[in-house]
Amino acid sequence: MTTELRVLEPAEWDEWYGMLELAFGGVTEAPEERALYRSLTECERSYGVWDGESCVGTAGAFSFRLSVPGGALVPAAGVTMVGVASTHRRRGILTSMMRRQLDDVRAGGEALAVLTASEPEIYGRFGYGIAAYTTRATIDTNRVRLGVPEGTDDVTLRLADPAKALGACEAVYARRVPTRPGMLARQPGWEKQALLDPASDRGGASPQLCVLAERAGEVVGFARYAIKPEWSPAGAEGVVIVRDLEALDPAAEAALWRFLWSVDLTSTVRIHSRPVDDAWQHLVSDVRRCAPTQRDGLHLRVVEVGAALEARTYQAPVDVVFEVADAFCPWNEGRWRLTGDAKGAVCVRTDEAADLALSVRELGAAYLGGVSLTSLAAAGRVREIRGGALVEASVAFGSPVAPWLPHGF
């Protein structure tokens, strides 16, 4: 059987995307969702694998800017829409697409590639490490009290039409991006994703709602949410489903959480994705009754070691030589000397003796500061050669706040 891998032509998009839907279970997306992702697809960065006239493989990339430790927004390929027809599995199609994609990412000058994984075990063999985690929670608001900091009562709240409030919400979001690694600066068109709300996906919940937090006439935070009415013989037991929440200061954030806690006819707040160090966990009276769970979020691949390590800053002075293994992208193989601090960094090839040995997968996991090199070493994934180098590098690579990806792609 002969297959052909080629760049996607716009006229092929419907068949290409239809194959992707089939690979993910065969449920056709709502028309508005399909239309949005058609408008966002960068065909010149997308690939199809064709068997005759049939599309049997898909992969694409979005041109993103990713926040990294130090606040810089670094160009990154957002790997997306990856699928292989069930009739063509285990024939090297996925590997061929990953090979072509990473070669093109490198040629385009992007030092990083990122993705969210439907199956986390798939992408490790292509050099991706889990760099950011996310927290989910289901909170019993009848039994869990919420304490708030001083100044919370100075924040006023206003319900707003989500579409009309989009500009104000995006302004808050843009100010938040440099403050937490792993966040994506919105590229043109991506603001529409925040409003995507197909009725077929609501599962009995209301259309999207929006509340703005204001101080002295300025929007300082927002929450987008939905309400799912539920009733029992004892009365109302509705659920508040939190979709987005961003705020510029602790009081504004607490005011938004307090509002979501107190929506009439509800007894549960359900959080689908928040940072693992999110502030609400320190406001609640009983975190056990919030049932927090953690799962993988952003997977990151270092495409160019030198450029990637120079793009971020380090929270403590560091001077280490890494011995990097990278069979899939052999241009990264070898020894790299990283010197840096909170002001910047330099990373160049060297013939000096290695201090630490690891694969590019572990380098990607540690890159945003949410996974420590010491924890990877404890799992046997990083090897210390020079005594003291592991602690030095691990402290330097850390981040004061946990990395987090606020939305999928």
C-alpha positions as semicolon CSV with decimal commas, in nm:
position;residue;x (nm);y (nm);z (nm)
1;M;0,000;0,000;0,000
2;T;0,140;0,339;-0,100
3;T;0,046;0,654;0,088
4;E;0,137;1,016;0,020
5;L;0,205;1,281;0,283
6;R;0,146;1,636;0,159
7;V;0,062;1,985;0,276
8;L;-0,311;2,043;0,308
9;E;-0,489;2,231;0,032
10;P;-0,780;2,452;0,151
11;A;-1,018;2,268;-0,082
12;E;-0,934;1,941;0,097
13;W;-1,022;2,069;0,444
14;D;-1,369;1,911;0,476
15;E;-1,249;1,559;0,397
16;W;-0,935;1,610;0,606
17;Y;-1,132;1,730;0,909
18;G;-1,394;1,462;0,860
19;M;-1,121;1,197;0,888
20;L;-1,009;1,361;1,212
21;E;-1,364;1,350;1,351
22;L;-1,384;0,981;1,261
23;A;-1,053;0,912;1,435
24;F;-1,193;1,074;1,751
25;G;-1,512;0,870;1,761
26;G;-1,709;0,970;1,453
27;V;-1,929;1,238;1,612
28;T;-1,964;1,538;1,382
29;E;-1,893;1,865;1,559
30;A;-2,149;2,142;1,579
31;P;-2,147;2,368;1,270
32;E;-2,021;2,669;1,467
33;E;-1,733;2,467;1,610
34;R;-1,637;2,332;1,270
35;A;-1,653;2,680;1,120
36;L;-1,428;2,823;1,391
37;Y;-1,158;2,560;1,349
38;R;-1,176;2,588;0,973
39;S;-1,103;2,961;1,008
40;L;-0,817;2,891;1,251
41;T;-0,654;2,609;1,054
42;E;-0,320;2,711;0,905
43;C;-0,330;2,495;0,594
44;E;0,033;2,569;0,510
45;R;0,123;2,412;0,848
46;S;-0,113;2,116;0,815
47;Y;-0,052;1,776;0,659
48;G;-0,270;1,504;0,522
49;V;-0,170;1,149;0,444
50;W;-0,364;1,013;0,148
51;D;-0,423;0,660;0,030
52;G;-0,549;0,718;-0,320
53;E;-0,836;0,964;-0,285
54;S;-0,893;0,889;0,084
55;C;-0,742;1,087;0,369
56;V;-0,601;0,846;0,629
57;G;-0,388;1,076;0,846
58;T;-0,400;1,434;0,971
59;A;-0,172;1,668;1,165
60;G;-0,141;2,043;1,195
61;A;0,019;2,324;1,388
62;F;-0,088;2,666;1,507
63;S;0,154;2,959;1,531
64;F;0,146;3,044;1,901
65;R;0,341;3,257;2,145
66;L;0,394;3,078;2,475
67;S;0,470;3,244;2,808
68;V;0,789;3,108;2,967
69;P;0,962;3,174;3,303
70;G;1,068;3,537;3,304
71;G;0,757;3,649;3,116
72;A;0,884;3,632;2,757
73;L;0,640;3,523;2,488
74;V;0,823;3,264;2,280
75;P;0,713;3,144;1,934
76;A;0,590;2,785;1,962
77;A;0,422;2,539;1,730
78;G;0,088;2,430;1,873
79;V;0,061;2,071;1,747
80;T;-0,301;1,985;1,680
81;M;-0,556;1,778;1,487
82;V;-0,345;1,461;1,489
83;G;-0,525;1,147;1,382
84;V;-0,474;0,824;1,189
85;A;-0,750;0,613;1,035
86;S;-0,809;0,291;1,225
87;T;-0,755;0,099;0,899
88;H;-0,402;0,239;0,870
89;R;-0,259;0,210;1,219
90;R;0,093;0,082;1,289
91;R;0,217;0,160;0,940
92;G;0,442;0,451;1,032
93;I;0,194;0,724;0,936
94;L;0,206;0,905;1,270
95;T;0,585;0,886;1,280
96;S;0,611;1,026;0,927
97;M;0,388;1,320;1,018
98;M;0,581;1,393;1,339
99;R;0,908;1,372;1,144
100;R;0,791;1,617;0,878
101;Q;0,636;1,850;1,133
102;L;0,940;1,882;1,358
103;D;1,167;1,935;1,060
104;D;0,939;2,217;0,944
105;V;0,910;2,367;1,294
106;R;1,288;2,383;1,313
107;A;1,315;2,533;0,964
108;G;1,061;2,797;1,065
109;G;1,271;2,907;1,360
110;E;1,046;2,789;1,644
111;A;1,243;2,644;1,934
112;L;0,940;2,485;2,102
113;A;0,647;2,263;2,010
114;V;0,352;2,205;2,244
115;L;0,039;1,994;2,246
116;T;-0,240;1,848;2,455
117;A;-0,262;1,471;2,433
118;S;-0,571;1,257;2,391
119;E;-0,348;0,966;2,498
120;P;-0,040;1,080;2,696
121;E;0,165;0,768;2,619
122;I;0,179;0,849;2,247
123;Y;0,404;1,153;2,237
124;G;0,689;1,067;2,472
125;R;0,862;0,871;2,199
126;F;0,872;1,188;1,989
127;G;1,042;1,384;2,267
128;Y;0,746;1,552;2,437
129;G;0,744;1,578;2,816
130;I;0,456;1,678;3,042
131;A;0,546;2,034;3,137
132;A;0,224;2,157;3,299
133;Y;-0,056;1,994;3,496
134;T;-0,411;2,103;3,562
135;T;-0,651;2,065;3,855
136;R;-1,016;1,967;3,848
137;A;-1,252;1,990;4,143
138;T;-1,613;1,932;4,242
139;I;-1,693;2,150;4,542
140;D;-1,985;2,105;4,781
141;T;-2,069;2,470;4,843
142;N;-2,325;2,382;5,110
143;R;-2,047;2,248;5,332
144;V;-1,735;2,430;5,214
145;R;-1,704;2,789;5,331
146;L;-1,499;3,047;5,148
147;G;-1,276;3,296;5,328
148;V;-1,180;3,609;5,135
149;P;-0,895;3,860;5,173
150;E;-0,923;4,224;5,275
151;G;-1,051;4,444;4,995
152;T;-1,287;4,188;4,846
153;D;-1,591;4,397;4,939
154;D;-1,448;4,689;4,741
155;V;-1,492;4,491;4,418
156;T;-1,825;4,529;4,238
157;L;-1,969;4,259;4,017
158;R;-2,177;4,297;3,703
159;L;-2,341;4,036;3,481
160;A;-2,260;4,097;3,116
161;D;-2,331;3,954;2,775
162;P;-2,029;3,729;2,699
163;A;-1,992;3,860;2,345
164;K;-2,023;4,226;2,441
165;A;-1,779;4,181;2,730
166;L;-1,523;3,993;2,520
167;G;-1,295;4,291;2,466
168;A;-1,275;4,372;2,837
169;C;-1,215;4,006;2,924
170;E;-0,942;3,974;2,663
171;A;-0,767;4,281;2,803
172;V;-0,754;4,115;3,146
173;Y;-0,637;3,787;2,995
174;A;-0,357;3,962;2,801
175;R;-0,225;4,116;3,122
176;R;-0,227;3,776;3,290
177;V;-0,035;3,587;3,019
178;P;0,322;3,698;3,107
179;T;0,265;3,626;3,477
180;R;0,229;3,247;3,443
181;P;0,435;3,012;3,223
182;G;0,237;2,796;2,984
183;M;-0,024;3,055;2,890
184;L;-0,086;3,141;2,526
185;A;-0,100;3,495;2,394
186;R;-0,416;3,518;2,185
187;Q;-0,344;3,527;1,814
188;P;-0,609;3,694;1,591
189;G;-0,921;3,480;1,578
190;W;-0,848;3,282;1,894
191;E;-1,058;3,515;2,109
192;K;-1,362;3,356;1,941
193;Q;-1,281;3,022;2,101
194;A;-1,374;3,167;2,441
195;L;-1,730;3,221;2,315
196;L;-1,771;2,879;2,153
197;D;-2,078;2,733;2,318
198;P;-2,264;2,479;2,100
199;A;-2,599;2,380;2,246
200;S;-2,517;2,017;2,166
201;D;-2,220;2,028;2,405
202;R;-2,395;2,180;2,707
203;G;-2,523;1,854;2,857
204;G;-2,831;2,022;3,002
205;A;-2,649;2,335;3,123
206;S;-2,739;2,691;3,041
207;P;-2,581;2,897;2,766
208;Q;-2,255;3,059;2,868
209;L;-2,282;3,337;3,128
210;C;-2,032;3,607;3,220
211;V;-1,967;3,815;3,532
212;L;-1,724;4,106;3,543
213;A;-1,532;4,224;3,849
214;E;-1,480;4,601;3,855
215;R;-1,303;4,853;4,071
216;A;-1,334;5,229;4,016
217;G;-1,495;5,162;3,679
218;E;-1,214;4,937;3,554
219;V;-1,264;4,569;3,472
220;V;-1,017;4,380;3,692
221;G;-1,145;4,027;3,644
222;F;-1,406;3,806;3,486
223;A;-1,558;3,461;3,505
224;R;-1,737;3,270;3,232
225;Y;-1,960;2,991;3,354
226;A;-2,280;2,796;3,302
227;I;-2,550;2,669;3,537
228;K;-2,688;2,317;3,520
229;P;-3,020;2,300;3,706
230;E;-3,066;1,986;3,912
231;W;-3,332;1,895;4,169
232;S;-3,377;1,628;4,431
233;P;-3,663;1,560;4,674
234;A;-3,477;1,790;4,916
235;G;-3,476;2,082;4,673
236;A;-3,245;2,258;4,431
237;E;-2,901;2,108;4,374
238;G;-2,780;2,297;4,070
239;V;-2,421;2,298;3,948
240;V;-2,209;2,600;3,856
241;I;-1,968;2,496;3,580
242;V;-1,664;2,725;3,574
243;R;-1,514;2,768;3,229
244;D;-1,278;3,066;3,264
245;L;-1,171;3,289;3,550
246;E;-0,899;3,553;3,541
247;A;-0,833;3,843;3,776
248;L;-0,564;4,106;3,821
249;D;-0,539;4,089;4,202
250;P;-0,636;3,862;4,494
251;A;-0,941;4,063;4,600
252;A;-1,092;4,058;4,251
253;E;-1,028;3,685;4,220
254;A;-1,185;3,614;4,560
255;A;-1,490;3,825;4,471
256;L;-1,547;3,616;4,160
257;W;-1,514;3,287;4,349
258;R;-1,750;3,412;4,620
259;F;-2,006;3,498;4,353
260;L;-1,980;3,153;4,194
261;W;-2,015;2,995;4,540
262;S;-2,342;3,178;4,605
263;V;-2,543;3,142;4,282
264;D;-2,906;3,078;4,373
265;L;-3,044;2,724;4,350
266;T;-2,699;2,564;4,330
267;S;-2,499;2,350;4,570
268;T;-2,192;2,255;4,366
269;V;-1,914;2,438;4,186
270;R;-1,743;2,228;3,922
271;I;-1,398;2,334;3,803
272;H;-1,266;2,169;3,487
273;S;-0,919;2,323;3,457
274;R;-0,724;2,547;3,693
275;P;-0,355;2,582;3,786
276;V;-0,233;2,334;4,044
277;D;-0,141;2,624;4,276
278;D;-0,467;2,816;4,221
279;A;-0,569;3,053;4,500
280;W;-0,914;2,904;4,566
281;Q;-0,748;2,608;4,738
282;H;-0,629;2,845;5,012
283;L;-0,967;3,015;5,050
284;V;-1,175;2,705;5,119
285;S;-1,254;2,574;5,467
286;D;-1,222;2,205;5,372
287;V;-1,019;2,113;5,066
288;R;-1,111;1,744;5,100
289;R;-1,472;1,822;5,019
290;C;-1,354;1,990;4,700
291;A;-1,229;1,656;4,564
292;P;-0,937;1,804;4,368
293;T;-0,777;1,582;4,105
294;Q;-0,472;1,644;3,889
295;R;-0,403;1,543;3,531
296;D;-0,158;1,624;3,257
297;G;-0,211;1,947;3,068
298;L;0,056;2,088;2,837
299;H;0,312;1,860;2,672
300;L;0,626;2,041;2,553
301;R;0,899;1,946;2,307
302;V;1,229;2,131;2,290
303;V;1,300;2,160;1,917
304;E;1,621;2,365;1,943
305;V;1,802;2,319;2,276
306;G;2,019;2,629;2,263
307;A;1,748;2,872;2,150
308;A;1,490;2,728;2,390
309;L;1,709;2,749;2,700
310;E;1,814;3,103;2,608
311;A;1,452;3,215;2,566
312;R;1,366;3,190;2,937
313;T;1,525;3,322;3,254
314;Y;1,630;3,133;3,568
315;Q;1,530;3,208;3,925
316;A;1,882;3,140;4,056
317;P;2,227;3,158;3,893
318;V;2,307;2,844;3,697
319;D;2,614;2,716;3,513
320;V;2,575;2,354;3,408
321;V;2,662;2,131;3,115
322;F;2,383;1,904;2,994
323;E;2,443;1,583;2,800
324;V;2,126;1,568;2,591
325;A;1,996;1,254;2,417
326;D;1,751;1,308;2,131
327;A;1,728;1,024;1,882
328;F;1,429;1,173;1,696
329;C;1,588;1,519;1,646
330;P;1,960;1,436;1,641
331;W;2,062;1,799;1,594
332;N;1,999;1,837;1,969
333;E;2,227;1,548;2,068
334;G;2,542;1,626;2,263
335;R;2,665;1,860;2,535
336;W;2,525;2,206;2,597
337;R;2,653;2,460;2,850
338;L;2,383;2,675;3,006
339;T;2,479;2,987;3,202
340;G;2,204;3,216;3,322
341;D;2,016;3,395;3,595
342;A;1,708;3,614;3,637
343;K;1,835;3,859;3,373
344;G;1,895;3,617;3,088
345;A;2,086;3,314;2,967
346;V;2,331;3,178;2,712
347;C;2,328;2,815;2,597
348;V;2,594;2,690;2,355
349;R;2,753;2,366;2,249
350;T;3,061;2,265;2,444
351;D;3,330;2,000;2,470
352;E;3,340;2,035;2,849
353;A;3,253;1,742;3,072
354;A;2,883;1,693;3,137
355;D;2,728;1,776;3,475
356;L;2,385;1,624;3,411
357;A;2,262;1,369;3,156
358;L;1,902;1,352;3,038
359;S;1,690;1,314;2,728
360;V;1,512;1,596;2,551
361;R;1,185;1,462;2,697
362;E;1,298;1,543;3,051
363;L;1,429;1,881;2,937
364;G;1,083;1,958;2,800
365;A;0,913;1,846;3,120
366;A;1,131;2,076;3,331
367;Y;1,133;2,368;3,088
368;L;0,841;2,569;3,230
369;G;0,943;2,520;3,592
370;G;0,653;2,301;3,701
371;V;0,841;1,969;3,708
372;S;1,166;1,961;3,902
373;L;1,481;1,800;3,771
374;T;1,527;1,644;4,115
375;S;1,194;1,461;4,087
376;L;1,289;1,338;3,741
377;A;1,623;1,223;3,882
378;A;1,442;1,032;4,156
379;A;1,262;0,844;3,880
380;G;1,591;0,766;3,710
381;R;1,522;1,003;3,422
382;V;1,805;1,249;3,498
383;R;2,157;1,140;3,595
384;E;2,384;1,361;3,804
385;I;2,750;1,344;3,702
386;R;2,895;1,639;3,896
387;G;2,794;1,651;4,259
388;G;2,571;1,947;4,338
389;A;2,475;2,011;3,975
390;L;2,129;1,856;4,015
391;V;2,019;2,086;4,297
392;E;2,174;2,388;4,128
393;A;1,990;2,326;3,802
394;S;1,665;2,220;3,966
395;V;1,641;2,538;4,173
396;A;1,731;2,754;3,874
397;F;1,472;2,592;3,646
398;G;1,189;2,641;3,898
399;S;0,908;2,891;3,865
400;P;0,743;3,096;4,143
401;V;0,403;3,002;3,998
402;A;0,299;2,672;3,845
403;P;0,276;2,660;3,466
404;W;-0,072;2,615;3,324
405;L;-0,241;2,600;2,986
406;P;-0,571;2,790;3,007
407;H;-0,740;2,635;2,702
408;G;-0,695;2,356;2,456
409;F;-0,627;2,375;2,087
